[in-house]
Amino acid sequence: MKRLLVFFISLLMVSAFSLVCSADQQGEFFVSEDIKSENIKTVFDLLKETKKKVDAINDYTCTFYKQEYVDGKILPREVIYMKFKKPLSVYMKWIGEAKSGLEVIFSRGWNDNNLMAHEGGWLMKNFVVNLTPTSRMAMKGNRHPVTETGFATIVNLIAKDMERIKAPSASEVRFVEKGMQTIYGVESYCFEFQLPKHKDPTFYAYKVLICINIKTYLPNRVQVWDMVDGKMVLVEDYGYANVKTNVGLTDRDFSPDNPEYEF
């Protein structure tokens, strides 16, 4: 598997030197045919391998880094210890400075499909609330509901845009090979797509940066830019560190009765 990834990266790096592309000041991105036939095809193969790895994961734990642009401003970066189990059970505890001590549990089919949460602090942890995931209170300070948590959501969003790029009608797509980078202490391969969302609003964003851990094939950094009031803005910045897969999580890991939690 590692040899396969080395082949993909080598092919990308060779073809990157032959790219002839340009961008004007209005964000129009142009791409030559060899990018579509070589670079993008190779990235598709890499992302297919990523999807296979994600599909094979039953559960995982990780440190989740999250920073989003909400209500006209970029919010402080959040650091979250997260547990995830298929089909959709999530436990999150905020361990950084932002929202420190906040705990959230959601499990599809449990608690009337409401999330259970409490804020941090010795007093506030006693005030437990049950919220519809898409309610105004639950969505405050968030671009996505808890029901969209997990690797599968990210990979599927990327896959949808990749399929649009493959379509014969796609144009003005720019691929930028970022090469090998150290992301959260691990060697990762990073690449960027700049997309003509102004001509095709079905694209998720104008620009997406993706980094993939070359040992696990899982994404460990995803950054998303979009247009806000005529300016390109980083609206989503997500990271995954200390990922441990198929660790055998049980219902106890997603229960407020867990003595390790503060519900």
C-alpha positions in Angstrom: 0.0 0.0 0.0 2.8 2.4 0.9 4.5 1.6 -2.5 1.2 2.5 -4.2 1.1 5.9 -2.5 4.8 6.6 -3.4 3.9 5.9 -7.0 0.9 8.3 -6.9 3.1 11.0 -5.3 5.9 10.5 -7.8 3.6 10.8 -10.7 2.0 13.9 -9.3 5.4 15.6 -8.7 6.6 14.8 -12.2 3.5 16.1 -13.9 3.3 19.2 -11.7 6.4 20.6 -13.5 4.6 20.4 -16.8 1.5 22.3 -15.8 0.6 25.4 -17.7 -2.0 27.3 -15.8 -2.9 30.9 -14.9 -5.2 32.8 -12.6 -6.5 36.3 -13.1 -7.3 38.8 -10.3 -11.0 37.8 -10.3 -10.2 34.3 -9.3 -10.7 32.7 -12.8 -8.8 29.4 -12.8 -7.7 27.7 -16.0 -6.4 24.2 -16.5 -4.9 22.4 -19.4 -6.1 19.0 -20.6 -3.0 17.2 -19.2 -4.0 18.2 -15.7 -7.4 16.5 -16.1 -5.9 13.4 -17.6 -2.9 12.9 -15.4 -2.9 14.9 -12.1 -6.6 14.8 -11.3 -6.9 11.1 -12.3 -4.0 10.3 -9.9 -5.6 12.2 -7.1 -8.9 10.4 -7.7 -7.1 7.1 -7.3 -5.6 8.3 -4.0 -8.9 9.5 -2.7 -10.5 6.2 -3.7 -7.9 4.5 -1.5 -8.8 7.0 1.3 -12.5 6.1 0.9 -11.7 2.4 1.2 -9.8 3.1 4.5 -12.7 5.2 5.9 -15.3 2.6 4.9 -13.2 -0.1 6.8 -13.3 1.9 10.1 -15.9 0.9 12.6 -14.9 3.4 15.3 -12.1 5.8 16.2 -10.8 8.3 18.7 -8.8 11.4 17.9 -8.0 15.0 18.8 -10.1 17.1 16.6 -9.0 20.7 15.7 -11.8 23.0 14.5 -11.9 26.6 13.4 -14.8 28.1 11.5 -16.0 31.4 10.0 -19.4 32.0 11.5 -21.6 35.2 11.6 -19.0 37.4 9.9 -15.9 36.4 11.9 -13.4 33.6 12.3 -13.9 32.0 15.7 -11.2 30.8 18.1 -9.7 27.4 17.3 -11.3 24.6 19.3 -9.5 21.5 20.5 -11.8 18.5 21.0 -11.2 15.0 22.2 -13.6 12.9 20.1 -15.0 9.4 19.9 -16.9 8.2 16.9 -18.7 4.9 16.2 -20.7 3.8 13.2 -23.4 4.3 12.1 -23.4 7.6 14.0 -22.5 7.9 17.7 -20.4 10.8 18.8 -18.8 11.9 22.1 -16.9 15.2 22.2 -15.2 17.0 25.1 -13.5 20.4 24.5 -10.0 20.2 26.0 -8.6 23.5 24.7 -9.1 27.1 25.9 -12.1 27.7 23.7 -15.3 26.2 25.3 -13.2 24.3 27.8 -15.1 21.5 29.5 -18.1 21.4 27.1 -19.3 17.9 26.6 -21.6 16.6 23.8 -23.1 13.2 23.2 -25.2 12.2 20.2 -26.2 8.7 19.1 -28.7 8.1 16.3 -31.9 6.6 17.7 -31.0 7.5 21.3 -32.5 10.4 23.3 -35.2 11.0 20.7 -32.4 11.8 18.3 -31.4 14.8 20.4 -27.9 15.6 21.4 -27.1 15.9 25.1 -24.7 18.7 26.2 -23.4 20.7 29.1 -21.0 23.6 29.3 -17.8 23.5 31.3 -17.2 24.8 34.8 -18.2 23.4 38.2 -21.6 25.1 38.0 -22.5 24.9 34.4 -21.8 21.2 34.1 -24.9 20.6 36.2 -27.1 22.2 33.6 -27.6 19.5 31.0 -29.7 20.3 27.9 -31.2 18.1 25.2 -31.2 19.8 21.8 -32.3 19.0 18.2 -28.9 18.9 16.3 -30.0 21.5 13.8 -31.7 23.8 16.4 -30.6 27.4 16.7 -28.9 26.8 20.0 -27.1 23.7 18.9 -25.9 25.4 15.8 -24.6 28.5 17.5 -21.0 29.0 16.6 -21.1 26.0 14.2 -21.2 25.7 10.4 -22.3 22.0 10.6 -24.5 20.0 13.0 -23.1 17.1 15.1 -24.8 14.7 12.7 -22.2 15.7 10.0 -19.3 14.7 12.2 -16.8 12.1 11.0 -14.4 11.1 8.3 -17.1 9.8 6.0 -18.8 13.2 5.7 -15.6 14.9 4.7 -14.6 12.2 2.2 -18.0 12.2 0.6 -18.1 16.0 0.2 -14.6 15.8 -1.4 -15.7 12.9 -3.7 -18.8 14.9 -4.9 -16.6 17.8 -6.0 -14.1 15.4 -7.6 -16.8 13.9 -9.7 -17.8 17.3 -10.9 -14.2 18.0 -11.9 -14.2 14.8 -13.9 -17.2 15.8 -15.9 -16.5 16.9 -19.5 -18.3 20.2 -18.8 -15.9 21.1 -15.9 -13.5 24.0 -16.7 -11.4 26.6 -15.0 -10.2 24.1 -12.4 -6.7 24.6 -11.0 -4.7 21.9 -9.2 -1.9 22.9 -6.9 0.5 20.1 -5.7 1.7 21.1 -2.2 3.9 18.0 -1.7 4.9 16.3 1.5 4.4 18.2 4.7 4.5 17.3 8.4 0.9 17.6 9.8 0.5 17.1 13.5 3.8 15.3 13.6 3.1 12.9 10.8 4.3 12.8 7.2 1.4 13.8 4.9 0.7 14.5 1.2 -1.1 17.8 0.6 -2.8 19.1 -2.5 -5.2 21.9 -3.4 -8.1 22.4 -5.8 -9.3 25.8 -6.8 -12.8 25.5 -8.2 -15.1 27.8 -10.4 -18.0 28.0 -7.9 -19.0 31.3 -9.5 -20.0 29.3 -12.6 -21.1 26.1 -10.8 -22.7 26.8 -7.4 -22.9 23.1 -6.8 -19.2 23.1 -5.9 -18.9 23.0 -2.1 -16.3 25.8 -2.1 -13.9 27.9 -4.2 -10.8 26.4 -2.8 -10.0 23.2 -0.8 -6.7 22.1 0.7 -6.5 18.4 1.6 -3.7 16.6 3.5 -3.6 12.8 3.8 -1.5 10.8 6.3 0.6 8.6 4.1 0.7 5.8 6.7 -3.1 5.6 7.3 -4.5 7.2 4.1 -6.9 9.2 6.3 -7.3 12.9 5.9 -5.6 14.8 8.7 -6.1 18.4 7.5 -8.9 20.0 5.5 -9.1 23.7 4.8 -12.0 25.3 2.9 -12.2 28.8 1.4 -15.3 30.5 0.1 -16.4 34.0 -1.1 -17.7 36.2 1.7 -18.8 39.8 0.6 -16.6 39.5 -2.5 -13.5 38.3 -0.6 -11.9 34.9 -0.4 -12.2 33.8 3.2 -11.0 30.7 5.1 -14.3 29.4 6.4 -13.4 25.9 7.6 -10.2 24.6 9.1 -10.3 21.0 10.4 -7.5 18.8 11.7 -7.3 15.2 13.1 -4.4 14.1 15.3 -3.7 11.1 17.5 -6.2 9.0 15.4 -6.7 5.5 16.7 -9.0 3.3 14.7 -11.2 0.2 15.5 -10.5 0.5 19.2 -13.7 -1.3 20.2 -15.9 1.5 21.4 -19.1 0.4 23.1 -22.5 2.0 24.1 -20.8 3.0 27.3 -18.6 5.4 25.4 -21.7 7.2 24.3 -23.7 7.2 27.5 -24.0 10.1 30.0 -23.8 7.4 32.7 -20.1 6.9 31.9 -18.3 7.7 35.1 -15.5 9.3 33.1 -17.8 12.0 31.9 -19.3 14.9 33.8 -23.0 14.6 33.0 
